[in-house]
Structures are given as structure tokens and as C-alpha cells.
Amino acid sequence: MRLRMLAVTATLPLVLAACGGNDGGTDAGQGRASGMLANLPSCDRVPLDADAEVDATVAGLLLPDDARVTSVVEQGALTTVEATVRMTPLDVRAHYEQRTDIDLLRAEDEVFEAEVLMRAQQHRTYLRATALCADGTTLTAIVGPDSEDAGLPEFRGEGRE
């Protein structure tokens, strides 16, 4: 029991540091984040193309060019799209921050995960990018009507204390 408590005490600061949001501001912060992602397994050991690719003709869906869509599920007014891409979650966030064809409503990241809320083509999209391996990410995009009450998910960081 004492050994477990010591292990938790030793790792808690590392976990808390990993959960702190990254505003993308400092080079030191980006370097630290890249180092943390490098601790994940190589993407050569975690295949990004294990699932079959499917056609993703979804109005308002804007994924990075090399994204590989593996699932499209319509649920009423919302459509959920699952994909993988050879980028880190931080790269995914930067990709959307640089796009000029969208209205970026909100973006956050916590190194191993990034969330983006955007408006494009009369639709809103909530996108969550989660690190799968050192330079590979799973994407979950939920596309709905351009409305405050469209039923899109809330950012995971909201409501946490």
C-alpha cells in the first residue's frame, strides 16, 4: 500500500503537467509537448490504416488533406465522422488555426488531445483529435447545423475544477 501511494505521489505531478492546457504560445512549451508525444509508441507499431477507409461526403466536413476516414454515422441532424491522420493533436489544432476558409470559434489542447469548434459552409463542426502514437492521431468530427443549440458536444475542459 505504501509503495502504491509513493508511486501515485511521484507520478501525479507528471499527470497534472500533461493535463495543463497549452495555449501554443512558447517554443519551450511546444518543445516540452513534442517530447511528451515522443514517449508514445512509434506509429510503425500502431497501424493507422487498420480499419477500412470509407467515403465521407458530409456537408461542412473539413478534415486535413491526408486524413483517412474510417466511419460516418448520421444521427438526426448530426453526423459523426471517425478518421486517422499522420499528425499530432497539436499539429491538427495548428492546421485549423491557419485555415482561412473557416470561422474558428474555439480551440484548445492538452498535448495528447486537442479540441476545435469551427463554422464553415453553414455548418458547425466539433472536432476532437487524440494522440494514437508519436505522430498519429484519431479524429472524431461531429458536424451539425450552424446553431448554438445544434447539440454538438461541449469541450472536455469545461466544468472541470
C-alpha positions in Angstrom: 0.0 0.0 0.0 2.8 2.4 0.9 4.6 1.6 -2.3 1.4 2.4 -4.3 1.0 5.7 -2.5 4.6 6.6 -3.3 4.1 5.7 -7.0 1.0 7.9 -7.1 2.7 10.8 -5.4 5.7 10.5 -7.8 3.6 10.4 -10.9 0.8 12.9 -10.0 2.9 16.0 -10.9 3.6 14.5 -14.3 0.0 13.7 -15.0 -1.1 17.2 -13.8 1.5 18.8 -16.1 0.3 16.8 -19.0 -3.3 17.9 -18.4 -2.5 21.6 -18.3 -3.8 23.3 -21.4 -1.3 24.5 -24.0 -2.0 27.9 -25.5 0.5 27.3 -28.2 2.5 30.4 -27.1 6.0 29.5 -26.2 8.6 27.5 -28.0 9.6 25.9 -24.7 6.0 24.7 -24.2 5.9 23.3 -27.7 9.2 21.5 -27.2 8.0 20.0 -23.9 4.8 18.9 -25.6 6.7 17.3 -28.5 8.9 15.5 -26.0 5.8 14.1 -24.2 4.3 12.9 -27.5 7.6 11.2 -28.4 7.0 8.9 -25.4 4.1 7.3 -27.2 4.7 4.2 -29.3 6.0 4.6 -32.8 3.2 4.7 -35.4 5.0 1.9 -37.2 3.8 -0.3 -34.3 0.3 1.2 -34.2 -1.1 1.0 -37.7 -3.2 4.0 -38.8 -4.7 2.1 -41.7 -6.0 -1.0 -39.8 -9.7 0.0 -40.5 -11.2 0.1 -44.0 -11.4 3.6 -45.5 -14.9 4.9 -46.3 -16.3 7.7 -48.4 -17.0 10.8 -46.4 -19.3 13.1 -48.4 -20.5 15.2 -45.5 -21.6 18.8 -46.0 -19.4 21.1 -43.8 -16.8 18.5 -43.1 -13.2 19.9 -43.4 -10.5 17.4 -42.4 -6.8 17.7 -43.0 -5.8 16.6 -46.5 -4.2 13.3 -45.6 -7.0 12.2 -43.1 -8.3 8.7 -43.7 -12.0 8.4 -42.9 -13.0 5.1 -41.3 -16.6 5.7 -40.2 -19.5 8.0 -41.0 -22.7 7.8 -38.8 -25.7 10.0 -39.3 -27.7 10.7 -36.1 -30.6 13.0 -36.9 -29.2 16.5 -37.6 -25.6 15.4 -36.6 -23.1 13.4 -38.4 -20.2 11.7 -36.6 -17.0 11.1 -38.7 -14.1 9.0 -37.4 -10.7 9.3 -39.1 -6.9 9.0 -38.6 -4.2 11.3 -39.8 -0.4 11.3 -39.6 -0.2 14.5 -37.4 0.0 15.2 -33.7 -3.0 16.7 -31.9 -1.0 20.0 -31.7 -0.5 19.9 -35.5 -4.2 19.4 -36.0 -5.0 22.4 -33.9 -2.4 24.5 -35.8 -3.9 23.3 -39.1 -7.3 24.7 -38.2 -5.8 27.9 -36.8 -4.1 28.6 -40.1 -7.1 27.9 -42.4 -8.7 30.9 -43.9 -11.9 29.2 -45.2 -13.3 28.6 -41.7 -14.5 30.7 -38.7 -12.6 29.2 -35.8 -14.9 29.6 -32.8 -12.7 27.9 -30.2 -9.6 25.7 -30.0 -7.9 24.1 -27.0 -5.3 21.4 -26.5 -3.8 19.4 -23.7 -0.9 17.9 -25.6 -2.3 14.4 -26.1 -5.7 15.8 -27.2 -7.0 18.9 -29.0 -10.5 20.2 -29.5 -11.7 22.6 -32.2 -15.1 24.2 -32.8 -15.4 25.8 -36.2 -18.0 27.2 -38.6 -17.9 26.5 -42.3 -20.3 26.1 -45.2 -23.3 26.9 -43.0 -22.4 24.1 -40.6 -20.6 23.8 -37.2 -18.1 21.1 -36.5 -16.8 20.0 -33.2 -13.5 18.1 -33.7 -11.5 16.1 -31.1 -8.0 14.9 -32.0 -6.5 12.3 -29.7 -2.9 11.1 -30.0 -2.8 7.5 -31.1 1.0 7.2 -31.4 4.0 9.5 -31.6 2.9 11.3 -34.8 -0.6 9.8 -35.5 -3.9 10.9 -34.3 -7.5 9.8 -34.3 -10.1 12.4 -35.3 -13.7 12.5 -34.2 -15.7 15.2 -36.0 -19.3 15.9 -35.3 -20.9 18.1 -37.9 -24.3 19.8 -37.4 -26.3 22.8 -38.4 -24.8 26.3 -37.7 -26.7 26.9 -34.5 -25.8 27.4 -30.8 -28.2 24.6 -29.9 -27.2 22.2 -32.6 -26.4 19.5 -29.9 -22.6 19.4 -30.5 -20.5 18.2 -27.6 -19.1 20.6 -25.0 -15.3 21.0 -24.7 -14.0 18.4 -22.3 -12.2 21.1 -20.3 -15.4 22.9 -19.4 -16.9 22.3 -16.0 -13.7 20.7 -14.6 -12.3 22.1 -11.4 
